[in-house]
Amino acid sequence: MKKIIENYGTPLKFHEAENYLFCGAFAKTMQRIGHADFDYWFFSGVTGDTFTQVFSRNFNKYYDCLSSAVFGKEHLDSIFDAIGYNYTLVDNTEFYKYPDKYFLKIKEWVDKDVPVIVKETADSWYSLAVGYDGDTILKFGMMDDEVHPFTFNLSEETNYALLFVGDKIRDINIAEVYKSVVLSVPSLLNKTSTDEVSFGKQAYIDWADSLFAGRNEFIDDYFMWLGTNAHMATVLERALVLNSELKPLIDKLAKFGEINSQTFNISGETQQAFSENNKAKLEESCAKIKELAAYCDEIIGRKT
């Protein structure tokens, strides 16, 4: 038997900076349930992803956004609390032990016309399970407009996760949600680093220092996330309409987005300076990246 959810979504608009697959997976799932206002940009704000640059201190591992770096119950609890739904998270250990059980659960959700968010083995890669054909799960990867067979290579070493959106448990006040999003930004920019990753202000510092020291892992990607986060204005404009009293902080954040955009524009010259080992030019680029760190203090509310 074959079943595919109707109207499961359309590809993300990468040319319009819809670059975080995690936010896209959430948006397409909730819009399929019937929440047109829970779009990509809504989730980019609720997750904190659009505001929070990340830097991988483990040069062999790559994260694109806050959600990928901190994926787990605490972060998911905050997202689902914001939208008023419950959920079930199945981690890799559980999935590996009982694959048949969870293949049946995926089919159950598909039969209810609700996609299942699948965190694949790469920490920044998410898909939607939107159908099945016999025992084969079908996925929508958000990179194109096609459905593909999902081949799960389960083992104890992989890190799959399944995210089942449950029932609505309460109504939300959308103005309060956007207010909370804006008020959370100072703490996100000052978030404590881990051994694996740094966030916000420290991410800019670590990235600039590593570049000047001769490391350029994921350089294209870090500049891409600067460009992506420069589009935080979409979230800020909505928040301001609903919460005019937040204008002083929103104005600071809007300027922060503009600085992100300006720094994104030095991507090409920075990569050229790196490849030519032009230390003087590279120092200029790193100083511009650190200007973002300095401006974070304007938002955090202190000077250092």
MOSULHU-V220265 format. One line per field, one symbol per residue. ss: DSSP state (~ for helix, > for strand, _ for the rest). phi: phi as a letter, one per 40 degrees, with the letter a starting at -180 (. if undefined). psi: psi as a letter, one per 30 degrees, with the letter a starting at -180 (. if undefined). Layout:
# MOSULHU-V220265
ss: ???
phi: ???
psi: ???
This chain:
# MOSULHU-V220265
ss: _>>>_________~~~____~~~~~~~~~~~~~______~~~~~~~_______>>>_________~~~~___~~~~~~~~~~~_>>>>>>>~~~~~~_~~~~~~~~~~~~~____>>>>______>>>>>>>>__>>>>>______>>>>__________>>>>>>>>_____~~~~~~~~~~_~~~~~_______>>>~~~~~~~~~~~~~______~~~~~~~~~~~~~~~~~~~~~~~~_~~~~~~~~~~~~~~~~~~~~~__~~~~~~~~~___~~~~~~~~~~~~~~~~~~~~~~____
phi: .babccfchbdccccbgcbcccccccccccccchbccccdcdcccccgccbbcbbcccccbbbcaddccbdiccccdccccccgbcabbbccdccccbccdccccdccccccgbcbcbcccccbbbbbcbaabgcccbbbcgcabbbbcbbcccacccbcabbbccccbacbbcccccccdccccdcccbcccbccabbfdcccccccccccchbbdgcdcccccdccccccddccccccdcacccddcccccccdcccdcccdccdcccccccccfccccccccccccccccccdcccchabb
psi: kkkkkkhflllkiefggifjeeeeeeeeeeeefgiffiaeeeffeeffeffjklkjfjffkkkfleeefgkaeeeeeeefeefhlllkkjleeeeeeheeefeeeeeeeefghjlkkjjaekfgkklkjgaljbgkkkljfgfahlklkjjjiklfflhlkkjjkblkfllljeeeeeeeeeffeeeefgkkllfekllbeeeeeeeeeeeffgkgkgeeeeeeeeeeffgfeeeeeeeeefiffgeeeeeeeeeeeeeeeeeefgeeeeeeeeffhjeeeeeeeeeeefeeeefefeeeglk.
